[in-house]
Amino acid sequence: MPYLSTNARSKARLLTLLCLSWLWGCQQDATPPGLVLTPLKVVLEEVAVGTQRSSEVRLCARGDARQGVTVSAVELRCRCGKEFDLGLGRKLPATLAPGQCLTANVSFKPREHDPGYIRDDLLITSDTTPTLLVVPVMASTLPQAR
């Protein structure tokens, strides 16, 4: 291990702390105030042609949301070949009181094998900042048995 002078060690520690604080700040900004989104991405892997696989995305108002949170839209960006589908548990717009959740069910039903991942985005519009949340949705298919 090379020898570092006291000054170089101090600079290295400072740089490490700056990087960690930047990463911490990025994590804190991932979910806007008043909302908790789980999961932050949806991955549906190795779905056989003709079958369907689903995953839930929950959007919940945090306990410290004073007025509640109004969710005005939840939609898929491109509906890539209509192989992705979206189901919601309630009508929109919906105002979520602290502790209440909205569940979106994202499903994938491939009609044919497509190598690699098919990608879409779940777009959630609300009255918080930022007003638009994007949840990446990815899926892959299995080749059809012959």
LINGIUR-V802015 format. One record per pair of residues at least 6 apart in sequence whose C-alpha atoms are under 8 Angstrom apart, sorted by sequence separation. I is the first residue (numbers start at 1). J is the second residue. D is the distance in Angstrom with one decimal. If there is no record, write none. Layout:
BEGIN
i=[I	I]
j=[J	J]
d=[D	D]
END
This chain:
BEGIN
i=[31	47	79	96	125	126	61	125	61	124	125	44	76	123	124	44	76	123	124	44	75	123	90	122	123	42	89	121	122	88	89	121	122	42	88	89	121	122	88	120	121	87	88	119	120	39	86	87	119	120	38	39	73	86	87	119	37	38	72	73	86	118	119	37	38	71	72	85	86	117	118	36	37	71	72	84	85	117	118	36	37	70	71	84	85	117	35	36	70	71	84	116	117	35	36	70	71	83	84	115	116	35	36	69	70	83	114	115	34	35	68	69	83	114	34	68	69	83	113	33	34	68	113	114	34	35	67	68	74	113	34	108	110	112	113	33	65	66	112	65	34	35	64	34	61	63	60	61	62	63	61	62	60	61	80	60	61	80	60	61	80	60	79	59	60	78	58	59	77	78	58	59	76	77	58	76	77	57	58	76	77	56	57	75	76	56	57	74	75	56	57	74	75	55	56	73	74	54	55	73	74	54	55	72	73	54	71	72	73	53	54	71	72	52	53	71	72	52	53	70	71	52	69	70	51	52	69	50	51	69	49	50	47	49	50	47	48	49	50	47	49	44	49	47	49	35	42	45	46	47	48	49	34	41	42	43	44	45	46	47	48	49	33	40	41	42	43	44	45	46	47	48	49	32	33	40	41	42	43	44	45	46	48	32	32]
j=[37	53	85	102	131	132	68	132	69	132	133	53	85	132	133	54	86	133	134	55	86	134	102	134	135	55	102	134	135	102	103	135	136	57	103	104	136	137	104	136	137	104	105	136	137	57	104	105	137	138	57	58	92	105	106	138	57	58	92	93	106	138	139	58	59	92	93	106	107	138	139	58	59	93	94	106	107	139	140	59	60	93	94	107	108	140	59	60	94	95	108	140	141	60	61	95	96	108	109	140	141	61	62	95	96	109	140	141	61	62	95	96	110	141	62	96	97	111	141	62	63	97	142	143	64	65	97	98	104	143	65	139	141	143	144	65	97	98	144	98	68	69	98	69	96	98	96	97	98	99	98	99	98	99	118	99	100	119	100	101	120	101	120	101	102	120	101	102	120	121	102	103	120	121	103	121	122	103	104	122	123	103	104	122	123	104	105	122	123	105	106	123	124	105	106	123	124	105	106	124	125	106	107	124	125	107	124	125	126	107	108	125	126	107	108	126	127	108	109	126	127	109	126	127	109	110	127	109	110	128	109	110	108	110	111	109	110	111	112	110	112	108	113	139	141	128	135	138	139	140	141	142	128	135	136	137	138	139	140	141	142	143	128	135	136	137	138	139	140	141	142	143	144	128	129	136	137	138	139	140	141	142	144	129	130]
d=[6.9	6.6	7.3	7.7	5.5	6.6	6.6	4.6	6.2	5.6	6.5	6.8	7.9	6.7	5.0	7.4	7.2	5.9	6.4	7.6	7.2	4.9	7.4	5.7	6.6	7.0	6.8	6.2	4.9	7.7	5.8	5.6	6.4	7.9	6.2	6.7	4.6	6.7	4.7	6.3	5.3	5.7	6.3	7.4	5.1	6.0	6.8	4.9	5.7	6.4	5.7	7.3	6.4	5.6	6.6	4.5	7.3	5.2	5.7	6.6	4.8	5.7	6.6	5.8	6.6	6.9	4.2	5.8	6.4	6.1	5.3	7.9	4.7	5.6	6.5	7.0	5.1	5.4	6.2	5.8	6.5	6.6	5.3	5.6	6.4	4.7	6.7	5.2	5.5	6.2	4.5	6.1	7.8	5.6	6.4	4.1	7.6	5.5	6.6	7.3	7.8	4.7	6.4	5.4	6.1	5.2	7.4	7.0	5.4	5.4	6.3	5.1	5.5	6.3	4.8	5.3	6.7	7.2	5.7	7.9	7.5	4.4	6.3	8.0	6.5	7.9	7.4	5.8	7.9	5.3	4.7	7.2	6.8	8.0	6.8	7.5	7.6	7.6	7.7	5.7	7.6	7.5	6.7	6.9	5.9	4.5	7.3	6.3	5.3	5.5	4.9	5.8	7.8	5.4	7.8	6.4	5.8	7.7	5.7	6.4	6.8	4.0	6.9	5.5	6.3	6.3	6.4	5.2	6.3	7.6	5.8	6.4	6.8	5.4	4.6	5.7	6.3	5.8	6.4	4.6	6.5	6.5	5.2	5.7	6.0	5.7	6.3	7.0	5.3	4.6	7.5	5.6	6.8	5.8	6.2	7.7	4.6	6.6	5.4	5.8	6.5	5.5	6.4	7.8	5.0	4.0	7.3	5.6	7.2	5.6	6.4	5.9	5.5	6.7	5.5	4.2	7.8	5.6	6.7	5.5	6.8	4.4	7.0	5.6	5.7	7.4	6.4	6.3	7.1	7.0	7.1	6.0	7.8	5.1	5.8	7.5	7.2	5.6	7.8	7.3	5.6	7.4	6.4	7.6	6.6	8.0	7.3	7.9	7.5	6.2	5.7	6.6	7.3	5.2	6.3	6.0	6.2	5.3	5.1	4.6	4.8	7.1	6.9	5.8	5.0	4.7	4.9	4.5	4.9	4.6	5.7	6.9	6.0	6.6	7.2	7.5	6.0	6.2	5.7	6.6	6.8	5.0	6.8	5.8	6.4]
END
